[in-house]
Amino acid sequence: MIAVIKTGGKQYKVSPKDKLKIEKIEGEEGAKIVFDEVLLTSSEDGKDVKIGEPMLKDAKVEAVILKQGRAKKVEVVKHKAKKRYNRRAGHKQFFTEVEILGV
């Protein structure tokens, strides 16, 4: 079973036993979560496709939180030539790693 879920303003194609990093979700490691915003479900061979308008009503995707963390630092540099303007900043984005249990 394959599904497309929406979380954190992004869409992800998931199937059981997939591991993915998504935007931070509140919860402890080992906690189970349910994604209610399912846009599409399909069988593995692609014959039984259900498309929501925009969401499917009865579909849910269950997952377990594996890890809460922060990504590697991204360095942001702004520079304007011949103007003596230089700005440097860093940012580490929070993420949640989840494993999909079932669709």
C-alpha positions as CSV (number, residue, x, y, z in Angstrom):
1,M,0.0,0.0,0.0
2,I,1.3,3.4,-0.9
3,A,0.0,6.8,0.3
4,V,0.7,10.5,-0.1
5,I,0.5,12.4,3.2
6,K,0.7,16.1,3.9
7,T,2.6,17.3,7.0
8,G,4.7,20.4,7.7
9,G,3.5,22.1,4.5
10,K,5.1,19.3,2.4
11,Q,3.8,16.2,0.7
12,Y,5.5,12.7,1.1
13,K,5.0,9.4,-0.7
14,V,5.1,6.7,2.0
15,S,4.7,3.0,2.3
16,P,5.0,0.7,5.3
17,K,8.5,0.4,6.9
18,D,9.7,3.6,5.2
19,K,11.8,6.0,7.4
20,L,11.7,9.7,6.6
21,K,12.7,13.0,8.2
22,I,9.9,15.5,8.4
23,E,9.3,18.9,10.0
24,K,9.3,18.8,13.8
25,I,6.2,17.2,15.4
26,E,5.7,17.3,19.1
27,G,6.1,13.9,20.8
28,E,8.5,11.6,22.6
29,E,10.7,9.0,20.9
30,G,8.7,5.8,20.6
31,A,5.3,7.5,20.6
32,K,2.8,6.6,17.9
33,I,1.3,9.3,15.7
34,V,-1.4,9.3,13.1
35,F,-1.4,11.4,9.9
36,D,-5.0,12.3,9.0
37,E,-4.2,14.4,6.0
38,V,-4.0,11.7,3.3
39,L,-4.1,12.9,-0.3
40,L,-3.9,9.6,-2.1
41,T,-3.8,5.8,-1.5
42,S,-2.8,3.1,-4.0
43,S,-2.0,-0.6,-4.1
44,E,1.6,-1.6,-4.9
45,D,0.7,-2.4,-8.5
46,G,-1.2,0.8,-9.0
47,K,-4.6,-0.7,-9.7
48,D,-6.6,0.4,-6.7
49,V,-6.1,4.2,-6.7
50,K,-8.1,6.5,-4.5
51,I,-7.6,10.3,-4.9
52,G,-9.0,12.7,-2.3
53,E,-10.6,16.1,-3.1
54,P,-8.4,17.4,-1.4
55,M,-8.2,14.8,1.4
56,L,-9.5,11.2,1.8
57,K,-12.0,10.9,4.6
58,D,-11.4,7.4,6.0
59,A,-7.7,7.0,5.3
60,K,-5.0,7.3,8.0
61,V,-1.3,6.6,8.1
62,E,0.2,5.3,11.4
63,A,3.8,6.0,12.3
64,V,6.2,5.9,15.3
65,I,8.7,8.6,16.2
66,L,12.2,7.3,16.0
67,K,14.2,10.4,16.7
68,Q,13.9,14.1,17.4
69,G,16.9,16.1,16.3
70,R,18.5,19.0,14.4
71,A,19.9,18.9,10.9
72,K,23.4,19.9,10.0
73,K,24.2,23.6,10.1
74,V,23.4,25.6,6.9
75,E,25.5,28.7,6.6
76,V,23.9,31.8,5.0
77,V,26.2,34.5,3.6
78,K,25.1,37.8,2.1
79,H,27.6,39.9,0.2
80,K,27.4,43.0,-1.9
81,A,30.5,43.8,-4.0
82,K,32.2,47.1,-3.6
83,K,29.8,48.2,-0.8
84,R,31.6,46.7,2.3
85,Y,28.5,44.7,3.1
86,N,29.0,41.2,4.5
87,R,26.6,39.2,6.7
88,R,27.0,35.7,7.9
89,A,24.5,33.6,9.8
90,G,23.9,29.9,10.5
91,H,20.8,27.9,11.0
92,K,20.0,24.3,12.2
93,Q,16.5,23.1,11.3
94,F,14.6,20.8,13.8
95,F,13.3,17.5,12.4
96,T,11.5,14.4,13.5
97,E,12.4,11.0,12.0
98,V,9.5,8.7,11.7
99,E,8.9,5.1,10.6
100,I,5.6,4.3,8.8
101,L,3.8,1.4,10.4
102,G,0.7,1.1,8.2
103,V,-1.5,2.8,5.7
